[in-house]
Amino acid sequence: MSSRDSAARPTDTAPTASASRAAGRGSGVPGLLGSELATLFRRLRTWMMLGALGLVPVLLGVAVRIAGGTRPGRGPAFLDQVTDNGVFVGLAALTIAIPLFLPLTVSVVAGDTIAGEASLGTLRYLLVAPSGRVALLAVKYVAAAVFCVVATFAVVVVGVVVGAILFGAGPLTLLSGTPVSLAEGLLRCLAVVAYVSVSMLGLAAIGVLLSTLTTVPVGAMAATAILAVAAQIVGQIPQLSALHPYLFTDRWLDFGDLLRSPISWDSFLDNALLQGVWIVVAGALAVWRFTTRDVLT
């Protein structure tokens, strides 16, 4: 090949991070997933979003500390219990983050999965891996799902730590009025983290689907976030009550049964089933779109 031909096609031999991910980590799905997770959590954007989520319980705890407690029934759930036990700062912060802040960060990560690679021109390098397009799509979704867990966990952990510092921590009184030890209370918090993480999985699947429809990641991110807000608005309109059980946002805040005695897993299972349906539907559409599209970037 002449030097002229080489100069005409610089992108054919240019090393890229995605090429390294496709070849340097092995061709197996575990290696691809490990590389994807490492890339996700090396990004400054990821840590900035986690930091922003961590500010929610910090600001909440400081505000309650300065202004004092609130009367029962006023403000977000659990807010009136914060001054009695700092553990409730994590739960109160989570109820604040669920409607907007948490879905927004999930939308950014999920919307960037495929569209981000396409916009950078690195998607074709990832497709060199023999794992195949479906495996790549699954890896991208699993990475977004891991972020859902980490983001939810971050809000609760920071809230519990800040609450313990500002208000102390001890045995909890559950919503049913039953007192439990601090250890059991923290286990209940972990159950809530699992519930909310599952709640975000349907949204993550929608984000990945939208990411396969465009090469502009900002568009996929914005569309995913807008759908999350729109679904919650629809859920508040009584005239559209027939649609409510099918909305992926319908059970986002229904984790109260995990804070009662005896604990009931009905809400958890119903929410998991709802999110599972959305994952299957959005996932099937994403697979169809991604396996039939021409990768030109």
ABEGO torsion letter per residue (X at the ends): XBAAAAAABAAAABBBAAAAAAAAAEABAAAAAAAAAAAAAABAAAAAAAAAAAAAAAAAAAAAAAAEBBBBGBEBBGAAAAAABAAAAAAAAAAAAAAAAAAAAAAAAAAAAAAAAAAAGAAAAAAABAAEAAAAAAAAAAAAAAAAAAAAAAAAAAAAAAAAAAAEBBBBBBAAGBBBBAAAAAAAAAAAAAAAAAAAAAAAAAAAAAAAABABAAAAAAAAAAAAAAAAAAAABAAAAAAAAABAAAAAAAAAAAABOBBBAAAAAAAAAAAAAAAAAAAAAAAAAAAABBBAX
